[in-house]
Amino acid sequence: MSLLKNATIDEYTTIDEYITMSGFSLLPDVFATIFPFYIVLNRDLEMVHVGPVLQRLYPDILENKDFQTKFQIKRPNVVANFDAIRAHPRSLFLLESLDNGMQLKGQIIYVDYEEVILFLGSPWITDTNLMSNFKLKVSDFALHDPVADFLFLLQAQTTSLKDAKRLADKLAKQKIEIRKALIQEKELSSLKTRFITTASHEFRTPLGIISSSTGLLEDYDHKLDRPKKLKHWQRIQSAVKHMTTLLEDILLIYQTDAGKLECKRSEFDLIGFCRELVEELEISSNAEGRFNLTMTHADADISLVDGCLVWMDSKLVRQILTNLLSNAIKYTLGDNQVQFDIICTQKTVTFQIADRGIGISADDRVRLFESFHRGTNVNNIPGTGLGLSIVKRCVDLQGGTIDLTSEVDVGTTFIVNLPLQ
């Protein structure tokens, strides 16, 4: 289908010349393929025809044909009437939709024999995000439209930037993961070193005791009386118990780290349990009379004389209290007492253990619950550095909390809160 009637054109004919030829006939279907956003205005500034894309974007655009109810001229600064507009055939026109603010950039061409003005342009888009706001697609633009090329370039640039950002984020995450892995590797190496050092030191003494006592029993059995033999057997048993405890502590650390240790609650009498535990520790630690045990209930009307039934994991509670009470005795100066308070409520149990010992420095508190870590002021006091690490794990397994206050050479108070549910 031809756009011209009795008109001759060649490759040198411009758009202006082509449209203003006397034989030109406005055939919207063909014209729309070349200029999908065109607007045709008559002398009354009524929109006679519009491009198919504008028709899709504004379905009611031709119902009220008045140009000024749909668009305003942002550039150039001209009065909105036919003669004023047609007086600027070479000017760049910028129209803005009154419906959604979309701007159209293009040129005005006056067709004298049809007595109409043609606006030939396309949306002025500088951000591809605006396309979805205006319900536009790149395919809406004519192939010869430089805006389409620009939009393709923007989309390619946006895609490249997103890909680059995605890659940068991935590399950053990998860098963080590698850094964490290196830190964990260093911590693991340090842990292994501390374990080997501690284990070799802690096992050396009891093994030496076992070796010397069994040697004496073997070589001088016929010369030793019963009390001396019994003393050596007790030394051997104590050494074996010490090594067994160390191995059990290491196993417990492994079980908690591997997620194999569970909180198994059962009903038991907390008061009787704590009294028996204190008696055991007084005997094993040679600390008779050094624990001052008090038991109270937040509700003053409830007496704990006859006991207090609780629903907790007794094995985990034993680990917590045994380690805290043993440490309190071990690090307490002289024969000072250790205050052991139990405070019960309807929902929680609080254990408060206060000693007048060597205390814990601020620097040591940072790593207090790390396995094999010991305070810098323990000097020659024996220990493995596992006790508080085990306490923390047992408290966490029961959903509790542990806090402390401490002052070097004054003493330390540990406060453990455990839920009863």
TORKOL-4160 file (C-alpha; in steps of 0.2 Angstrom, whole numbers, padded with zeros to 4 digits, m for minus):
421
<pt num="1" X="0000" Y="0000" Z="0000"/>
<pt num="2" X="0007" Y="0017" Z="m0005"/>
<pt num="3" X="0008" Y="0033" Z="0006"/>
<pt num="4" X="0007" Y="0044" Z="m0009"/>
<pt num="5" X="m0005" Y="0048" Z="m0023"/>
<pt num="6" X="0003" Y="0054" Z="m0039"/>
<pt num="7" X="0019" Y="0059" Z="m0030"/>
<pt num="8" X="0037" Y="0055" Z="m0035"/>
<pt num="9" X="0050" Y="0052" Z="m0021"/>
<pt num="10" X="0068" Y="0046" Z="m0021"/>
<pt num="11" X="0081" Y="0042" Z="m0008"/>
<pt num="12" X="0085" Y="0060" Z="m0006"/>
<pt num="13" X="0067" Y="0065" Z="m0001"/>
<pt num="14" X="0066" Y="0071" Z="0018"/>
<pt num="15" X="0052" Y="0067" Z="0029"/>
<pt num="16" X="0046" Y="0085" Z="0029"/>
<pt num="17" X="0046" Y="0085" Z="0010"/>
<pt num="18" X="0038" Y="0068" Z="0009"/>
<pt num="19" X="0024" Y="0073" Z="0021"/>
<pt num="20" X="0021" Y="0090" Z="0014"/>
<pt num="21" X="0020" Y="0084" Z="m0004"/>
<pt num="22" X="0003" Y="0088" Z="m0012"/>
<pt num="23" X="0000" Y="0070" Z="m0017"/>
<pt num="24" X="0002" Y="0064" Z="0001"/>
<pt num="25" X="m0012" Y="0055" Z="0008"/>
<pt num="26" X="m0013" Y="0051" Z="0027"/>
<pt num="27" X="m0016" Y="0032" Z="0028"/>
<pt num="28" X="m0016" Y="0029" Z="0047"/>
<pt num="29" X="m0012" Y="0010" Z="0046"/>
<pt num="30" X="0004" Y="0012" Z="0036"/>
<pt num="31" X="0009" Y="0029" Z="0044"/>
<pt num="32" X="0007" Y="0021" Z="0062"/>
<pt num="33" X="0020" Y="0008" Z="0058"/>
<pt num="34" X="0033" Y="0022" Z="0055"/>
<pt num="35" X="0027" Y="0033" Z="0069"/>
<pt num="36" X="0018" Y="0023" Z="0082"/>
<pt num="37" X="0016" Y="0039" Z="0094"/>
<pt num="38" X="0010" Y="0051" Z="0081"/>
<pt num="39" X="m0004" Y="0064" Z="0084"/>
<pt num="40" X="m0014" Y="0073" Z="0071"/>
<pt num="41" X="m0022" Y="0090" Z="0076"/>
<pt num="42" X="m0034" Y="0100" Z="0066"/>
<pt num="43" X="m0036" Y="0119" Z="0067"/>
<pt num="44" X="m0047" Y="0118" Z="0082"/>
<pt num="45" X="m0033" Y="0108" Z="0091"/>
<pt num="46" X="m0044" Y="0092" Z="0090"/>
<pt num="47" X="m0035" Y="0076" Z="0089"/>
<pt num="48" X="m0040" Y="0068" Z="0073"/>
<pt num="49" X="m0029" Y="0053" Z="0073"/>
<pt num="50" X="m0016" Y="0046" Z="0086"/>
<pt num="51" X="m0004" Y="0032" Z="0084"/>
<pt num="52" X="m0009" Y="0014" Z="0090"/>
<pt num="53" X="0003" Y="0014" Z="0105"/>
<pt num="54" X="m0005" Y="0030" Z="0112"/>
<pt num="55" X="m0022" Y="0023" Z="0108"/>
<pt num="56" X="m0017" Y="0008" Z="0119"/>
<pt num="57" X="m0010" Y="0018" Z="0133"/>
<pt num="58" X="m0024" Y="0030" Z="0133"/>
<pt num="59" X="m0040" Y="0021" Z="0127"/>
<pt num="60" X="m0051" Y="0036" Z="0129"/>
<pt num="61" X="m0039" Y="0048" Z="0120"/>
<pt num="62" X="m0051" Y="0051" Z="0106"/>
<pt num="63" X="m0067" Y="0052" Z="0115"/>
<pt num="64" X="m0064" Y="0070" Z="0120"/>
<pt num="65" X="m0053" Y="0076" Z="0106"/>
<pt num="66" X="m0047" Y="0092" Z="0114"/>
<pt num="67" X="m0028" Y="0091" Z="0114"/>
<pt num="68" X="m0027" Y="0102" Z="0129"/>
<pt num="69" X="m0037" Y="0090" Z="0140"/>
<pt num="70" X="m0024" Y="0077" Z="0137"/>
<pt num="71" X="m0007" Y="0086" Z="0134"/>
<pt num="72" X="0002" Y="0102" Z="0139"/>
<pt num="73" X="0017" Y="0109" Z="0129"/>
<pt num="74" X="0032" Y="0110" Z="0140"/>
<pt num="75" X="0044" Y="0116" Z="0126"/>
<pt num="76" X="0045" Y="0128" Z="0117"/>
<pt num="77" X="0035" Y="0141" Z="0126"/>
<pt num="78" X="0021" Y="0144" Z="0114"/>
<pt num="79" X="0003" Y="0148" Z="0116"/>
<pt num="80" X="m0008" Y="0133" Z="0113"/>
<pt num="81" X="m0016" Y="0137" Z="0097"/>
<pt num="82" X="m0014" Y="0131" Z="0079"/>
<pt num="83" X="m0005" Y="0145" Z="0071"/>
<pt num="84" X="0007" Y="0148" Z="0085"/>
<pt num="85" X="0011" Y="0130" Z="0085"/>
<pt num="86" X="0014" Y="0128" Z="0067"/>
<pt num="87" X="0025" Y="0144" Z="0067"/>
<pt num="88" X="0039" Y="0133" Z="0075"/>
<pt num="89" X="0041" Y="0119" Z="0062"/>
<pt num="90" X="0060" Y="0116" Z="0066"/>
<pt num="91" X="0058" Y="0117" Z="0085"/>
<pt num="92" X="0060" Y="0102" Z="0097"/>
<pt num="93" X="0043" Y="0100" Z="0105"/>
<pt num="94" X="0041" Y="0092" Z="0122"/>
<pt num="95" X="0023" Y="0086" Z="0127"/>
<pt num="96" X="0018" Y="0080" Z="0144"/>
<pt num="97" X="0003" Y="0069" Z="0147"/>
<pt num="98" X="m0009" Y="0076" Z="0160"/>
<pt num="99" X="m0014" Y="0058" Z="0164"/>
<pt num="100" X="0002" Y="0050" Z="0170"/>
<pt num="101" X="0016" Y="0063" Z="0166"/>
<pt num="102" X="0024" Y="0053" Z="0152"/>
<pt num="103" X="0033" Y="0065" Z="0141"/>
<pt num="104" X="0034" Y="0064" Z="0122"/>
<pt num="105" X="0048" Y="0072" Z="0112"/>
<pt num="106" X="0047" Y="0076" Z="0094"/>
<pt num="107" X="0044" Y="0088" Z="0079"/>
<pt num="108" X="0029" Y="0098" Z="0073"/>
<pt num="109" X="0025" Y="0097" Z="0054"/>
<pt num="110" X="0012" Y="0107" Z="0045"/>
<pt num="111" X="0003" Y="0099" Z="0031"/>
<pt num="112" X="m0005" Y="0114" Z="0022"/>
<pt num="113" X="m0016" Y="0105" Z="0010"/>
<pt num="114" X="m0024" Y="0094" Z="0024"/>
<pt num="115" X="m0024" Y="0109" Z="0035"/>
<pt num="116" X="m0017" Y="0098" Z="0050"/>
<pt num="117" X="m0002" Y="0098" Z="0061"/>
<pt num="118" X="0007" Y="0082" Z="0063"/>
<pt num="119" X="0017" Y="0078" Z="0079"/>
<pt num="120" X="0030" Y="0065" Z="0076"/>
<pt num="121" X="0039" Y="0059" Z="0091"/>
<pt num="122" X="0041" Y="0046" Z="0104"/>
<pt num="123" X="0042" Y="0045" Z="0123"/>
<pt num="124" X="0057" Y="0053" Z="0131"/>
<pt num="125" X="0063" Y="0039" Z="0143"/>
<pt num="126" X="0080" Y="0040" Z="0152"/>
<pt num="127" X="0076" Y="0027" Z="0165"/>
<pt num="128" X="0070" Y="0009" Z="0160"/>
<pt num="129" X="0060" Y="0008" Z="0177"/>
<pt num="130" X="0049" Y="0022" Z="0170"/>
<pt num="131" X="0043" Y="0010" Z="0156"/>
<pt num="132" X="0034" Y="m0001" Z="0167"/>
<pt num="133" X="0026" Y="0014" Z="0176"/>
<pt num="134" X="0020" Y="0020" Z="0159"/>
<pt num="135" X="0015" Y="0002" Z="0153"/>
<pt num="136" X="0028" Y="0004" Z="0138"/>
<pt num="137" X="0038" Y="m0010" Z="0130"/>
<pt num="138" X="0054" Y="m0008" Z="0119"/>
<pt num="139" X="0044" Y="m0016" Z="0105"/>
<pt num="140" X="0032" Y="m0001" Z="0105"/>
<pt num="141" X="0045" Y="0010" Z="0098"/>
<pt num="142" X="0049" Y="0011" Z="0079"/>
<pt num="143" X="0064" Y="0002" Z="0073"/>
<pt num="144" X="0072" Y="0018" Z="0066"/>
<pt num="145" X="0068" Y="0027" Z="0083"/>
<pt num="146" X="0085" Y="0031" Z="0092"/>
<pt num="147" X="0076" Y="0030" Z="0109"/>
<pt num="148" X="0073" Y="0012" Z="0106"/>
<pt num="149" X="0092" Y="0010" Z="0104"/>
<pt num="150" X="0095" Y="0020" Z="0119"/>
<pt num="151" X="0083" Y="0009" Z="0129"/>
<pt num="152" X="0091" Y="m0007" Z="0123"/>
<pt num="153" X="0108" Y="0001" Z="0129"/>
<pt num="154" X="0100" Y="0005" Z="0146"/>
<pt num="155" X="0093" Y="m0012" Z="0148"/>
<pt num="156" X="0109" Y="m0020" Z="0143"/>
<pt num="157" X="0118" Y="m0008" Z="0155"/>
<pt num="158" X="0106" Y="m0012" Z="0169"/>
<pt num="159" X="0107" Y="m0030" Z="0166"/>
<pt num="160" X="0126" Y="m0029" Z="0166"/>
<pt num="161" X="0126" Y="m0019" Z="0182"/>
<pt num="162" X="0114" Y="m0031" Z="0191"/>
<pt num="163" X="0125" Y="m0046" Z="0185"/>
<pt num="164" X="0141" Y="m0037" Z="0191"/>
<pt num="165" X="0132" Y="m0033" Z="0208"/>
<pt num="166" X="0126" Y="m0051" Z="0210"/>
<pt num="167" X="0144" Y="m0057" Z="0206"/>
<pt num="168" X="0151" Y="m0044" Z="0218"/>
<pt num="169" X="0139" Y="m0049" Z="0232"/>
<pt num="170" X="0143" Y="m0067" Z="0229"/>
<pt num="171" X="0162" Y="m0064" Z="0230"/>
<pt num="172" X="0159" Y="m0054" Z="0245"/>
<pt num="173" X="0150" Y="m0068" Z="0254"/>
<pt num="174" X="0163" Y="m0080" Z="0248"/>
<pt num="175" X="0176" Y="m0069" Z="0255"/>
<pt num="176" X="0167" Y="m0068" Z="0272"/>
<pt num="177" X="0165" Y="m0087" Z="0272"/>
<pt num="178" X="0183" Y="m0090" Z="0268"/>
<pt num="179" X="0188" Y="m0077" Z="0282"/>
<pt num="180" X="0176" Y="m0087" Z="0294"/>
<pt num="181" X="0183" Y="m0103" Z="0289"/>
<pt num="182" X="0201" Y="m0097" Z="0292"/>
<pt num="183" X="0196" Y="m0090" Z="0309"/>
<pt num="184" X="0188" Y="m0107" Z="0313"/>
<pt num="185" X="0203" Y="m0116" Z="0307"/>
<pt num="186" X="0214" Y="m0105" Z="0318"/>
<pt num="187" X="0202" Y="m0108" Z="0333"/>
<pt num="188" X="0202" Y="m0126" Z="0330"/>
<pt num="189" X="0221" Y="m0127" Z="0329"/>
<pt num="190" X="0222" Y="m0117" Z="0345"/>
<pt num="191" X="0209" Y="m0128" Z="0353"/>
<pt num="192" X="0219" Y="m0144" Z="0348"/>
<pt num="193" X="0235" Y="m0136" Z="0355"/>
<pt num="194" X="0227" Y="m0132" Z="0371"/>
<pt num="195" X="0219" Y="m0149" Z="0372"/>
<pt num="196" X="0235" Y="m0158" Z="0369"/>
<pt num="197" X="0244" Y="m0146" Z="0382"/>
<pt num="198" X="0231" Y="m0148" Z="0395"/>
<pt num="199" X="0228" Y="m0167" Z="0392"/>
<pt num="200" X="0246" Y="m0171" Z="0393"/>
<pt num="201" X="0248" Y="m0160" Z="0409"/>
<pt num="202" X="0233" Y="m0166" Z="0417"/>
<pt num="203" X="0236" Y="m0185" Z="0413"/>
<pt num="204" X="0254" Y="m0184" Z="0418"/>
<pt num="205" X="0252" Y="m0181" Z="0437"/>
<pt num="206" X="0239" Y="m0195" Z="0440"/>
<pt num="207" X="0248" Y="m0207" Z="0428"/>
<pt num="208" X="0264" Y="m0203" Z="0438"/>
<pt num="209" X="0254" Y="m0207" Z="0455"/>
<pt num="210" X="0247" Y="m0223" Z="0448"/>
<pt num="211" X="0264" Y="m0228" Z="0442"/>
<pt num="212" X="0273" Y="m0225" Z="0458"/>
<pt num="213" X="0260" Y="m0232" Z="0469"/>
<pt num="214" X="0258" Y="m0248" Z="0459"/>
<pt num="215" X="0277" Y="m0250" Z="0458"/>
<pt num="216" X="0278" Y="m0248" Z="0477"/>
<pt num="217" X="0264" Y="m0261" Z="0480"/>
<pt num="218" X="0273" Y="m0273" Z="0468"/>
<pt num="219" X="0290" Y="m0271" Z="0475"/>
<pt num="220" X="0287" Y="m0269" Z="0493"/>
<pt num="221" X="0270" Y="m0278" Z="0496"/>
<pt num="222" X="0278" Y="m0290" Z="0509"/>
<pt num="223" X="0285" Y="m0275" Z="0519"/>
<pt num="224" X="0270" Y="m0263" Z="0518"/>
<pt num="225" X="0257" Y="m0264" Z="0532"/>
<pt num="226" X="0238" Y="m0263" Z="0528"/>
<pt num="227" X="0236" Y="m0244" Z="0531"/>
<pt num="228" X="0250" Y="m0240" Z="0519"/>
<pt num="229" X="0243" Y="m0252" Z="0506"/>
<pt num="230" X="0226" Y="m0244" Z="0508"/>
<pt num="231" X="0234" Y="m0227" Z="0506"/>
<pt num="232" X="0242" Y="m0231" Z="0489"/>
<pt num="233" X="0226" Y="m0239" Z="0483"/>
<pt num="234" X="0216" Y="m0223" Z="0488"/>
<pt num="235" X="0229" Y="m0213" Z="0478"/>
<pt num="236" X="0227" Y="m0224" Z="0463"/>
<pt num="237" X="0208" Y="m0223" Z="0464"/>
<pt num="238" X="0209" Y="m0204" Z="0466"/>
<pt num="239" X="0221" Y="m0203" Z="0450"/>
<pt num="240" X="0209" Y="m0214" Z="0440"/>
<pt num="241" X="0194" Y="m0204" Z="0445"/>
<pt num="242" X="0203" Y="m0188" Z="0440"/>
<pt num="243" X="0207" Y="m0195" Z="0423"/>
<pt num="244" X="0190" Y="m0202" Z="0421"/>
<pt num="245" X="0182" Y="m0185" Z="0425"/>
<pt num="246" X="0193" Y="m0176" Z="0413"/>
<pt num="247" X="0188" Y="m0188" Z="0399"/>
<pt num="248" X="0170" Y="m0186" Z="0403"/>
<pt num="249" X="0172" Y="m0167" Z="0403"/>
<pt num="250" X="0180" Y="m0169" Z="0385"/>
<pt num="251" X="0166" Y="m0180" Z="0380"/>
<pt num="252" X="0153" Y="m0169" Z="0386"/>
<pt num="253" X="0160" Y="m0154" Z="0376"/>
<pt num="254" X="0161" Y="m0165" Z="0361"/>
<pt num="255" X="0143" Y="m0170" Z="0363"/>
<pt num="256" X="0136" Y="m0152" Z="0365"/>
<pt num="257" X="0146" Y="m0146" Z="0350"/>
<pt num="258" X="0140" Y="m0161" Z="0340"/>
<pt num="259" X="0122" Y="m0158" Z="0345"/>
<pt num="260" X="0121" Y="m0175" Z="0353"/>
<pt num="261" X="0118" Y="m0169" Z="0371"/>
<pt num="262" X="0099" Y="m0166" Z="0375"/>
<pt num="263" X="0090" Y="m0159" Z="0389"/>
<pt num="264" X="0079" Y="m0173" Z="0397"/>
<pt num="265" X="0068" Y="m0167" Z="0411"/>
<pt num="266" X="0061" Y="m0177" Z="0425"/>
<pt num="267" X="0054" Y="m0173" Z="0442"/>
<pt num="268" X="0065" Y="m0173" Z="0457"/>
<pt num="269" X="0067" Y="m0164" Z="0474"/>
<pt num="270" X="0079" Y="m0150" Z="0471"/>
<pt num="271" X="0082" Y="m0146" Z="0489"/>
<pt num="272" X="0087" Y="m0164" Z="0494"/>
<pt num="273" X="0097" Y="m0165" Z="0478"/>
<pt num="274" X="0107" Y="m0149" Z="0482"/>
<pt num="275" X="0110" Y="m0155" Z="0500"/>
<pt num="276" X="0117" Y="m0172" Z="0495"/>
<pt num="277" X="0128" Y="m0163" Z="0481"/>
<pt num="278" X="0135" Y="m0151" Z="0494"/>
<pt num="279" X="0139" Y="m0166" Z="0506"/>
<pt num="280" X="0148" Y="m0175" Z="0492"/>
<pt num="281" X="0158" Y="m0160" Z="0487"/>
<pt num="282" X="0163" Y="m0156" Z="0506"/>
<pt num="283" X="0170" Y="m0174" Z="0507"/>
<pt num="284" X="0179" Y="m0175" Z="0490"/>
<pt num="285" X="0186" Y="m0157" Z="0491"/>
<pt num="286" X="0191" Y="m0159" Z="0509"/>
<pt num="287" X="0180" Y="m0143" Z="0512"/>
<pt num="288" X="0169" Y="m0148" Z="0527"/>
<pt num="289" X="0158" Y="m0134" Z="0533"/>
<pt num="290" X="0164" Y="m0122" Z="0520"/>
<pt num="291" X="0147" Y="m0121" Z="0510"/>
<pt num="292" X="0134" Y="m0110" Z="0517"/>
<pt num="293" X="0118" Y="m0116" Z="0509"/>
<pt num="294" X="0102" Y="m0106" Z="0510"/>
<pt num="295" X="0085" Y="m0110" Z="0501"/>
<pt num="296" X="0071" Y="m0097" Z="0499"/>
<pt num="297" X="0055" Y="m0096" Z="0489"/>
<pt num="298" X="0049" Y="m0079" Z="0481"/>
<pt num="299" X="0032" Y="m0083" Z="0488"/>
<pt num="300" X="0035" Y="m0080" Z="0507"/>
<pt num="301" X="0020" Y="m0092" Z="0511"/>
<pt num="302" X="0029" Y="m0107" Z="0503"/>
<pt num="303" X="0041" Y="m0116" Z="0514"/>
<pt num="304" X="0055" Y="m0127" Z="0507"/>
<pt num="305" X="0058" Y="m0136" Z="0523"/>
<pt num="306" X="0050" Y="m0152" Z="0516"/>
<pt num="307" X="0058" Y="m0150" Z="0499"/>
<pt num="308" X="0054" Y="m0143" Z="0482"/>
<pt num="309" X="0049" Y="m0154" Z="0467"/>
<pt num="310" X="0055" Y="m0147" Z="0450"/>
<pt num="311" X="0054" Y="m0153" Z="0432"/>
<pt num="312" X="0072" Y="m0151" Z="0426"/>
<pt num="313" X="0087" Y="m0161" Z="0419"/>
<pt num="314" X="0096" Y="m0167" Z="0435"/>
<pt num="315" X="0111" Y="m0172" Z="0426"/>
<pt num="316" X="0114" Y="m0155" Z="0418"/>
<pt num="317" X="0110" Y="m0147" Z="0435"/>
<pt num="318" X="0123" Y="m0158" Z="0443"/>
<pt num="319" X="0136" Y="m0153" Z="0430"/>
<pt num="320" X="0132" Y="m0134" Z="0433"/>
<pt num="321" X="0132" Y="m0134" Z="0452"/>
<pt num="322" X="0147" Y="m0146" Z="0453"/>
<pt num="323" X="0158" Y="m0136" Z="0442"/>
<pt num="324" X="0153" Y="m0119" Z="0450"/>
<pt num="325" X="0154" Y="m0125" Z="0468"/>
<pt num="326" X="0171" Y="m0134" Z="0465"/>
<pt num="327" X="0178" Y="m0119" Z="0457"/>
<pt num="328" X="0172" Y="m0108" Z="0471"/>
<pt num="329" X="0181" Y="m0119" Z="0484"/>
<pt num="330" X="0197" Y="m0121" Z="0473"/>
<pt num="331" X="0199" Y="m0102" Z="0470"/>
<pt num="332" X="0193" Y="m0096" Z="0487"/>
<pt num="333" X="0207" Y="m0088" Z="0498"/>
<pt num="334" X="0211" Y="m0097" Z="0514"/>
<pt num="335" X="0196" Y="m0105" Z="0523"/>
<pt num="336" X="0183" Y="m0093" Z="0518"/>
<pt num="337" X="0166" Y="m0099" Z="0516"/>
<pt num="338" X="0156" Y="m0101" Z="0499"/>
<pt num="339" X="0139" Y="m0094" Z="0499"/>
<pt num="340" X="0126" Y="m0105" Z="0490"/>
<pt num="341" X="0109" Y="m0098" Z="0488"/>
<pt num="342" X="0094" Y="m0106" Z="0480"/>
<pt num="343" X="0079" Y="m0095" Z="0476"/>
<pt num="344" X="0064" Y="m0103" Z="0469"/>
<pt num="345" X="0049" Y="m0095" Z="0460"/>
<pt num="346" X="0034" Y="m0103" Z="0451"/>
<pt num="347" X="0043" Y="m0102" Z="0434"/>
<pt num="348" X="0062" Y="m0102" Z="0438"/>
<pt num="349" X="0076" Y="m0107" Z="0449"/>
<pt num="350" X="0090" Y="m0096" Z="0453"/>
<pt num="351" X="0107" Y="m0102" Z="0459"/>
<pt num="352" X="0119" Y="m0089" Z="0466"/>
<pt num="353" X="0136" Y="m0095" Z="0471"/>
<pt num="354" X="0148" Y="m0082" Z="0479"/>
<pt num="355" X="0166" Y="m0084" Z="0484"/>
<pt num="356" X="0179" Y="m0073" Z="0492"/>
<pt num="357" X="0193" Y="m0079" Z="0480"/>
<pt num="358" X="0205" Y="m0073" Z="0467"/>
<pt num="359" X="0192" Y="m0065" Z="0456"/>
<pt num="360" X="0192" Y="m0064" Z="0437"/>
<pt num="361" X="0199" Y="m0050" Z="0427"/>
<pt num="362" X="0190" Y="m0040" Z="0414"/>
<pt num="363" X="0201" Y="m0047" Z="0400"/>
<pt num="364" X="0198" Y="m0065" Z="0405"/>
<pt num="365" X="0179" Y="m0063" Z="0406"/>
<pt num="366" X="0179" Y="m0061" Z="0387"/>
<pt num="367" X="0185" Y="m0079" Z="0385"/>
<pt num="368" X="0178" Y="m0086" Z="0401"/>
<pt num="369" X="0167" Y="m0099" Z="0393"/>
<pt num="370" X="0180" Y="m0105" Z="0380"/>
<pt num="371" X="0186" Y="m0123" Z="0381"/>
<pt num="372" X="0203" Y="m0125" Z="0389"/>
<pt num="373" X="0204" Y="m0106" Z="0393"/>
<pt num="374" X="0210" Y="m0102" Z="0411"/>
<pt num="375" X="0212" Y="m0086" Z="0420"/>
<pt num="376" X="0229" Y="m0077" Z="0419"/>
<pt num="377" X="0229" Y="m0076" Z="0438"/>
<pt num="378" X="0227" Y="m0095" Z="0442"/>
<pt num="379" X="0245" Y="m0097" Z="0444"/>
<pt num="380" X="0249" Y="m0115" Z="0450"/>
<pt num="381" X="0231" Y="m0119" Z="0455"/>
<pt num="382" X="0227" Y="m0135" Z="0445"/>
<pt num="383" X="0213" Y="m0136" Z="0432"/>
<pt num="384" X="0208" Y="m0140" Z="0414"/>
<pt num="385" X="0199" Y="m0124" Z="0409"/>
<pt num="386" X="0184" Y="m0135" Z="0404"/>
<pt num="387" X="0172" Y="m0132" Z="0419"/>
<pt num="388" X="0164" Y="m0115" Z="0414"/>
<pt num="389" X="0163" Y="m0121" Z="0396"/>
<pt num="390" X="0153" Y="m0136" Z="0402"/>
<pt num="391" X="0142" Y="m0125" Z="0413"/>
<pt num="392" X="0138" Y="m0113" Z="0399"/>
<pt num="393" X="0133" Y="m0127" Z="0388"/>
<pt num="394" X="0122" Y="m0135" Z="0401"/>
<pt num="395" X="0114" Y="m0119" Z="0405"/>
<pt num="396" X="0110" Y="m0115" Z="0387"/>
<pt num="397" X="0103" Y="m0133" Z="0384"/>
<pt num="398" X="0090" Y="m0129" Z="0397"/>
<pt num="399" X="0086" Y="m0112" Z="0390"/>
<pt num="400" X="0093" Y="m0103" Z="0405"/>
<pt num="401" X="0105" Y="m0088" Z="0408"/>
<pt num="402" X="0122" Y="m0086" Z="0417"/>
<pt num="403" X="0129" Y="m0070" Z="0423"/>
<pt num="404" X="0143" Y="m0065" Z="0435"/>
<pt num="405" X="0151" Y="m0051" Z="0444"/>
<pt num="406" X="0169" Y="m0052" Z="0449"/>
<pt num="407" X="0183" Y="m0041" Z="0456"/>
<pt num="408" X="0201" Y="m0047" Z="0456"/>
<pt num="409" X="0207" Y="m0053" Z="0474"/>
<pt num="410" X="0190" Y="m0049" Z="0481"/>
<pt num="411" X="0179" Y="m0063" Z="0474"/>
<pt num="412" X="0166" Y="m0069" Z="0461"/>
<pt num="413" X="0148" Y="m0072" Z="0461"/>
<pt num="414" X="0139" Y="m0083" Z="0448"/>
<pt num="415" X="0120" Y="m0081" Z="0445"/>
<pt num="416" X="0112" Y="m0095" Z="0435"/>
<pt num="417" X="0093" Y="m0094" Z="0431"/>
<pt num="418" X="0085" Y="m0110" Z="0424"/>
<pt num="419" X="0066" Y="m0111" Z="0419"/>
<pt num="420" X="0055" Y="m0124" Z="0426"/>
<pt num="421" X="0045" Y="m0127" Z="0411"/>
